[in-house]
């Protein structure tokens, strides 16, 4: 299993647009056959950041996600264009 957390930070004026992009990305990503979990979060006390928790069956499923049309639309052409900062953490399950 492949798990990761990605945190994006945006300017306050981009908040609504970026939340909607993250929400739509999550909806479409959860339809991918190799996606186990994909949840976008707003951070309490930090309204200009979004955290996305992702889980995929394997590396091939994660690669397929990054090649998808919705990844290009909502991440490459959306979130990446407006982000001020991005942090990605790859997780290793303890079970």
C-alpha positions in Angstrom: 0.0 0.0 0.0 1.2 3.6 -0.8 0.1 6.3 1.6 0.9 10.0 1.6 -0.1 13.4 3.0 0.2 16.5 0.9 -0.2 20.0 2.4 -0.8 23.0 0.2 -0.9 26.7 1.3 -2.6 29.4 -0.7 -3.3 33.1 -0.6 -6.6 34.0 1.3 -8.2 35.3 -2.0 -7.7 31.8 -3.6 -9.2 29.8 -0.7 -12.6 29.1 -2.1 -11.3 28.2 -5.6 -8.6 25.9 -4.1 -11.1 24.2 -1.7 -13.4 23.5 -4.6 -10.5 22.1 -6.7 -9.4 19.8 -3.9 -13.0 18.7 -3.3 -13.5 17.8 -6.9 -10.1 16.1 -7.1 -11.1 13.9 -4.1 -14.5 13.0 -5.6 -12.9 11.9 -8.9 -9.8 10.3 -7.4 -11.9 8.0 -5.2 -13.4 6.5 -8.4 -10.0 5.2 -9.5 -9.7 1.4 -9.3 -6.4 1.5 -7.3 -7.5 4.3 -4.9 -8.2 3.1 -1.4 -8.7 6.5 0.2 -8.5 10.1 -0.8 -9.7 12.8 1.5 -9.1 16.6 1.3 -9.1 18.5 4.6 -9.2 22.1 5.7 -7.1 22.7 8.7 -8.8 24.1 11.8 -7.1 27.4 12.6 -5.3 27.6 9.3 -7.9 28.4 6.6 -5.3 29.0 3.9 -4.0 25.4 3.9 -5.4 22.2 2.5 -4.2 18.7 3.5 -4.9 15.7 1.3 -4.6 12.2 2.7 -4.1 9.6 -0.1 -3.9 5.8 -0.1 -3.3 3.6 -3.2 -3.2 -0.1 -3.6 0.4 0.1 -5.0 2.9 2.3 -6.8 1.2 1.5 -10.2 -2.1 2.9 -8.8 -0.4 6.0 -7.6 1.3 6.4 -11.0 -2.1 6.0 -12.7 -3.6 8.7 -10.5 -0.8 11.2 -11.4 -1.4 10.4 -15.1 -5.2 10.9 -14.9 -7.1 13.8 -16.5 -8.5 15.0 -13.2 -5.0 15.2 -11.7 -3.9 17.3 -14.5 -7.0 19.5 -14.3 -7.3 20.0 -10.6 -3.6 19.7 -9.5 -1.3 20.6 -12.4 -3.5 23.3 -13.8 -5.2 24.3 -10.5 -3.5 23.7 -7.2 0.1 23.9 -8.4 -0.6 27.2 -10.2 -1.9 29.0 -7.0 0.0 27.3 -4.2 2.4 29.4 -2.1 3.9 26.3 -0.5 3.7 22.5 -0.8 4.9 19.7 1.5 4.6 16.0 0.7 5.2 13.2 3.2 5.3 9.6 2.2 4.0 7.4 5.0 5.0 3.8 6.0 2.2 1.8 7.6 3.1 0.1 10.9 0.6 -2.8 10.3 
